[in-house]
Amino acid sequence: MDQLKKREEAIGRFFSKEASGWGERHDDKGIPASAKLHVDAVIENNSESVIDVGAGPATVLLKMIEGGVKEGTAVDLSEEMCREAERRVRENSLEDRVRVVKGSFLEVEVPVSDAVSLHRVLCCHPDREGMIERALMADPSLVVITIPRSFAPLRLLVNLIIGIKELFSKGFRPYIHKESEVIAQMQDKGFNLEKRTTKGPWVTLVFKKQPSQN
Ligand SMILES: C[S@@+](CC[C@H](N)C(=O)[O-])C[C@H]1O[C@@H](n2cnc3c(N)ncnc32)[C@H](O)[C@@H]1O
């Protein structure tokens, strides 16, 4: 089995243990402030369809639906996160508007969608470039990404701690991808950075497709 597959299995296992608590936290305290920025951006953009990549229990996607988005696709690697998402979709009678897809976003079918939301998912995955590349296959006009802020000294420290912890962990580790590389990749693919907002250790980047020249 290749390294990436092993890594993704570890991500799935790690988040399956977190799944019920994760959803309950959002139910009790609301979704995080950075996630609200995703909901706002998608609604302000009048997006009718959204893919939520690494959707977890789909609490963020369901807020988007509540805000007027017509249909959504929640993709997650973790079996238990998908179960939580499916339960919420059922409880809200949204089966005809929200599809839950279990699998790696790098492998599942990507439906054409107005918007793609990647809230705190790139920080779990080694392949930033592949995940963004895949998101753009949806041909979205809006992409919203939240990643950890990447101060160089902090990154070094975190990578050091992670390196040591990794020796004892079962394969899951966070990743601090460089914000500048995310922005450069998006700009290279014809997206403008419309808005940048920091919330604690997180930065949310709202990208819109540049109007075509012809
Ligand atoms: C930190 S959680 C965030 C969940 C959700 N976005 C939220 O903010 O509540 C990251 C989620 O991304 C999922 N994930 C990580 N890499 C993925 C991939 N390649 N494809 C699909 N899901 C992935 C994990 O299983 C996990 O549920």
The ligand as an SDF file (V2000), in Angstrom:
LIG
                    3D

 27 29  0  0  0  0  0  0  0  0999 V2000
  -10.5900   18.8010   10.9790 C   0  0  0  0  0  0  0  0  0  0  0  0
  -11.9410   17.9160   10.2820 S   0  0  0  0  0  0  0  0  0  0  0  0
  -12.9840   19.2430    9.7450 C   0  0  0  0  0  0  0  0  0  0  0  0
  -14.3950   18.8040    9.4810 C   0  0  0  0  0  0  0  0  0  0  0  0
  -15.3120   19.9030    8.9560 C   0  0  0  0  0  0  0  0  0  0  0  0
  -14.7830   20.5170    7.7510 N   0  0  0  0  0  0  0  0  0  0  0  0
  -15.5320   20.9410   10.0090 C   0  0  0  0  0  0  0  0  0  0  0  0
  -14.9600   22.0230    9.9250 O   0  0  0  0  0  0  0  0  0  0  0  0
  -16.2950   20.6550   10.9490 O   0  0  0  0  0  0  0  0  0  0  0  0
  -11.2330   17.3470    8.7630 C   0  0  0  0  0  0  0  0  0  0  0  0
  -12.0730   16.3090    8.0550 C   0  0  0  0  0  0  0  0  0  0  0  0
  -11.5270   16.1290    6.7550 O   0  0  0  0  0  0  0  0  0  0  0  0
  -11.5840   14.7590    6.4140 C   0  0  0  0  0  0  0  0  0  0  0  0
  -10.5850   14.5170    5.3550 N   0  0  0  0  0  0  0  0  0  0  0  0
   -9.2480   14.6910    5.4110 C   0  0  0  0  0  0  0  0  0  0  0  0
   -8.6790   14.4160    4.2270 N   0  0  0  0  0  0  0  0  0  0  0  0
   -9.6940   14.0840    3.3750 C   0  0  0  0  0  0  0  0  0  0  0  0
   -9.7550   13.6830    2.0070 C   0  0  0  0  0  0  0  0  0  0  0  0
   -8.6670   13.5530    1.2560 N   0  0  0  0  0  0  0  0  0  0  0  0
  -10.9630   13.4170    1.4700 N   0  0  0  0  0  0  0  0  0  0  0  0
  -12.0880   13.5130    2.2160 C   0  0  0  0  0  0  0  0  0  0  0  0
  -12.0890   13.8730    3.5170 N   0  0  0  0  0  0  0  0  0  0  0  0
  -10.9030   14.1440    4.0960 C   0  0  0  0  0  0  0  0  0  0  0  0
  -11.3280   14.0410    7.7340 C   0  0  0  0  0  0  0  0  0  0  0  0
  -11.7990   12.7120    7.7220 O   0  0  0  0  0  0  0  0  0  0  0  0
  -12.0800   14.9340    8.7170 C   0  0  0  0  0  0  0  0  0  0  0  0
  -13.3860   14.5100    8.9230 O   0  0  0  0  0  0  0  0  0  0  0  0
  1  2  1  0
  2  3  1  0
  2 10  1  0
  3  4  1  0
  4  5  1  0
  5  6  1  0
  5  7  1  0
  7  8  2  0
  7  9  1  0
 10 11  1  0
 11 12  1  0
 11 26  1  0
 12 13  1  0
 13 14  1  0
 13 24  1  0
 14 15  1  0
 14 23  1  0
 15 16  2  0
 16 17  1  0
 17 18  1  0
 17 23  2  0
 18 19  1  0
 18 20  2  0
 20 21  1  0
 21 22  2  0
 22 23  1  0
 24 25  1  0
 24 26  1  0
 26 27  1  0
M  CHG  2   2   1   9  -1
M  END
$$$$
